């Protein structure tokens, strides 16, 4: 009885672990996070659309300058960011 209970608990833990891994495994987000943490402007630039251009909105207004968004995020590494936990808030199917 004890062995079957331990197997059952192990199976539940394995299932929960797999479910959590599946939720957090989204390669583009992982690449973005890594590039932000290392301040890699070139890697960030490759993740943004150029045709049509990505649109960046700041307190100074909107721009379609290709490097604006990557430069903003890359600058965070220089400012000392060390603990970044991005989350996908919405998925829009076109």
C-alpha positions, -999 to 999 in steps of 0.1 A, spaced: 0 0 0 28 24 9 46 17 -24 16 24 -45 9 56 -26 46 68 -32 42 59 -69 10 79 -70 26 109 -53 56 107 -77 33 106 -107 14 137 -95 47 155 -89 60 145 -123 28 156 -140 28 190 -122 65 195 -131 58 188 -168 28 212 -168 49 240 -153 77 234 -178 53 235 -207 38 268 -195 72 285 -192 89 271 -224 84 297 -252 116 300 -270 112 336 -283 104 349 -248 134 330 -234 157 345 -261 143 380 -254 149 376 -217 184 364 -222 192 393 -245 178 418 -221 198 404 -192 230 405 -212 223 438 -229 226 422 -263 212 449 -286 219 428 -318 200 398 -305 171 420 -294 170 437 -328 166 403 -345 135 396 -325 116 427 -337 97 430 -369 111 454 -396 84 449 -422 60 461 -410 82 480 -385 77 475 -348 59 504 -332 73 518 -299 54 541 -277 71 561 -250 64 592 -229 79 612 -258 54 597 -283 53 569 -308 81 559 -332 88 533 -358 125 536 -355 139 500 -358 164 503 -330 143 522 -304 128 492 -286 159 470 -286 181 499 -273 156 505 -245 156 469 -233 194 465 -237 200 495 -215 184 477 -186 214 454 -183 237 485 -179 213 499 -152 219 467 -131 188 446 -137 194 412 -123 161 395 -117 137 396 -147 105 375 -148 86 384 -180 51 369 -185 29 365 -215 -3 385 -206 -23 380 -237 -22 358 -268 -39 372 -299 -47 349 -328 -49 368 -361 
